[in-house]
Amino acid sequence: MDGAAPLARFAAEEIGWPGSPVLRDVSLSLRTGERIVILGRSGAGKSTLLGAIRQRLEEAGQTVALVPQEHGLVPQLSVHHNVYMGRLDAHGTLYNLANLLWPFARERARTAPWIDTVGLSGLERRAVETLSGGQRQRTALARALFRGGEVLLADEPVSAVDPAQGAGLLDALGARFPTLVLALHDRDAALRVATRIIGLREGRVMLDAAPDALGPDDLAMLYAA
Amino acid sequence: MRPETIGAHVTRKHVLVGFAALTLLALALADIRLLATQPWETLAQMGRGLIRPDFAEPVAMARAAGITVAFALCGVFLGAATGLLLAPFYHRRLVRHLCIAVRAVHELFWALLLLQVTGLSPATGVLAIALPYAGIFAKVFAETMDEVDPTPLSALPARTGTVSALLFGRLPQARRDMLSYTLYRIECGLRSAAVLGFIGLPTLGFLLEGYFLQGTYGAAAAVFFVYLALILPLRIWMRWPLAPVYLVASLWMLGQIRTPPMGDGVLWRFFTQDIVPAPLRDGGWLAPAGWTEFAGWFASLGWEQILPGIAVTLVLSQLALALAAGSALIGFPLLVRRVAGRGGAMLGHLALVLSRSVPDYMLAFVLLQVTGPSMLPAILALGVHNGAIIAHLMGRRSELLSRSLRDDAPRGLTLWGYELVPRQFGVFLALCLYRWEIIVRDSAIFGLIGVATLGFHVDAAIQQLRIDRALVLLLAMGGLTLLIDTVSERLRKALRLAAVPETTPRGAVAAR
């Protein structure tokens, strides 16, 4: 879809807190259909960049689905409720309240396929706090899948599951969202999923290219001490 | 003066020396005489009553017990529901000040005021508990909801409605704390309901007072045991799934109370006549003479009742706080196994639970029979009750602390002196400062047993049907509580004490 207006655009901008930017001189535009993976050492500013993209997209009125690094789940609520929270903005308060007290069969039926996609079928009524770390992460993914929309922004979305399952989950995300922006630490997964890789180092975008244009040295440079 | 500026100069040493000096001054001013002619005789009679309780009137006792629970549950649930509705708006100044105002007045005084309007009816008892508790619930619920983990909120879709965000993002996380706080409040509600009997509502306190005044200590002891049998196993019988059942039963129980009829239009009269200062009534406010008279009325009230009342309140609360602090510091290690041993810790728990469960007013009433009418029973009751609460919180922390210490840490009193007290002294000071404002507020109620605090003058004014005076005195009482609250907060800031000591239940620390 080259040529269409970008979903979000940064032109030589500073990102972070006023006075103490985390990233400098960021120029990039995000287009529909792209699969961007952000790479970099921890603390390089991946989450900050994701946050800035989210803000830009929401200001433009895009529907954005999120998988934050800390998941942002409510531990006391059930898997169904946490997944349903992905679409709280689609209903009025009374409807949300009613579904909180006594989940509607209709809403259960809507969330169930996505809970199934992430492999949590049968756990819909379990409180998230009783789940394992991997299961919690799957719940956060199901919430994003249920929400749907133009763009998925995910911060280490498969860090707590094994690589084979992670690959399946990333494929499910790719099937659901036209556009993906993922922060990953797994380079192999990144090369498999991405149509474009953005590498961060020392507060700057050091790398912005398609994966097949990259050699192993390019990625190693991002992580070198 | 801003807190930051005193912060630079005030140290713990200053506060402790000042506190000791104030305590000595209060001791010199206080009336702590033992006025009774035969205190040991009375004490022995009470002891005999405790050993041989007399359950001769089981129906009356069961009924009073039921009504006590009914008042407590209806009052607490109504207060909690109102507080829950107010909590999201607690950051608004108007709501916050309204809540501070309603909780600055003790349940007993709410009841005395309500008696003028709703008479000896269930509404009086329920509202007397629900009104101040609503103010407390609003504050605590608002704080609980502010303190939840914010990450789920930041993960919500951008255009989620405020109420939906509250319902899904905050309430579920806060729910557990809010329920455990409500349970703690039910315990307080039982104490309040029992004490409401002393002003005529048909709860256990009413029976207790009657038996006491007749000198039938066996029957009084029986009532006391019934009360303990309700409040000690509260956490066993009060199960949330059963709450609706209890609530319906309570409402039915309250429906059974026969209420003496009130005259027509009392509410109207209360607001248009009774609470209007006497010189301004009946068109007085239209004439300049009315206002001149009002100025004199107000000045004499201030000189003759408000200022002396405040002085007595401060003296009483200073001594009670000193007693509470001292007994807590000595008493808390009784709860720690490494200090008191396993058996000692169990006995310590029992003693502290008993002193916490008996309302300070009830304790003072009993002591009054022994010591005679001086300030002594009020000081002892306030000091023991609040000391037990501080000791309980300190003891729980210490038990955890003593398990995390190195293996060669000392035991016994050496542990107390070298590890437990120094490590927790900041917490101890914070707890004392919190209890200070509660003690000041509660000291008013000992006016009802003759200590000339502000509450004494309120009670007298209400007896004389001078509700206008009572209202001004109650406002003064609220102002004093607010002042102590501010001073206590500034001292905590100046001493850099934790805003809320980490020990839960939060309520036991922060709430009144």
Interface residues (C-beta under 8 A of the other chain):
Chain A: E58 V64 L66 P68 E70 H71 G72 L73 V74 P75 Q76 L77 H81 M85 G86 R87 L88 D89 A90 H91 G92 T93 N96 L97 L100 A140 R143 R147
Chain B: T151 P152 L153 S154 A155 L156 P157 A158 R159 T160 G161 V163 S164 A165 L167 F168 G169 P172 Q173 R175 R176
